Each structure stands twice: as C-alpha cells, then as structure tokens.
Amino acid sequence: MLTLLGAAQASRAATPELSSYAVGSIPVAVGQGDLEFPLSGDFRGQVGLILLTQGTYQDRNPFSHLSLISPSAWVHYDGVSNLRLSAEFQESWSLAVSSMGLPATH
C-alpha cells in the first residue's frame, strides 16, 4: 500500500504545465509573397515564398519560432482564350521547434 501511495505522489509531482486535458491553442503567423513576370510570348513565370512562425503554450509570441519555409515556382501559359494553363513546383521544409519537442522534417 505504501508503494502505491509513493507512486501516486511521484506521478503528481511530474504533472505537465497544463493541469487538465483542455484543448489549448498555439499562436501562429503566416507571411506570403508572390512575384509574377513575363517570360516569352504567352508564357509567364511566378515565384513565391511562404513563411510560418509560431509561439508555444508558454511563449504567446507568434513570431518567436520560424517553423516552416515553402518556396514555389510557377509557369503559366495564357495562349488559350479564357483559360490559363499552369504548372507548379513547391517544396516545404518544417524546421525544428526545440521548446515544443518538434523535430525538423523534410
């Protein structure tokens, strides 16, 4: 019986900062930029970049950690009336947020 009480006391001492299983939110901010430019004839090019930053449960600043970088490149063809044909390549890199225990991924 004493062993069970000791284990219960140890588990109470190691409780996380959230005292319940309530749903919390993490503040995030996103920035996006695009630039479209003529290539040749009816072809247009476009490049873009998306940046995502986030805070933590303790640090409510949404700009404290850069967590995602996503560049993109587009080629558009406007040679068909009332129709734009497009092809895109986009890459995303998730960066580590050490204070949340999130590893970097690709």
C-alpha positions, 0 to 999 in steps of 0.5 A: 500500500505504501508503494502505491501511495509513493507512486501516486505522489511521484506521478503528481509531482511530474504533472505537465504545465497544463493541469487538465486535458483542455484543448489549448491553442498555439499562436501562429503567423503566416507571411506570403509573397508572390512575384509574377513576370513575363517570360516569352510570348504567352508564357509567364513565370511566378515565384513565391515564398511562404513563411510560418512562425509560431509561439508555444503554450508558454511563449504567446509570441507568434513570431518567436519560432520560424517553423516552416519555409515553402518556396514555389515556382510557377509557369503559366501559359495564357495562349488559350482564350479564357483559360490559363494553363499552369504548372507548379513546383513547391517544396516545404521544409518544417524546421525544428521547434526545440521548446515544443519537442518538434523535430525538423522534417523534410 
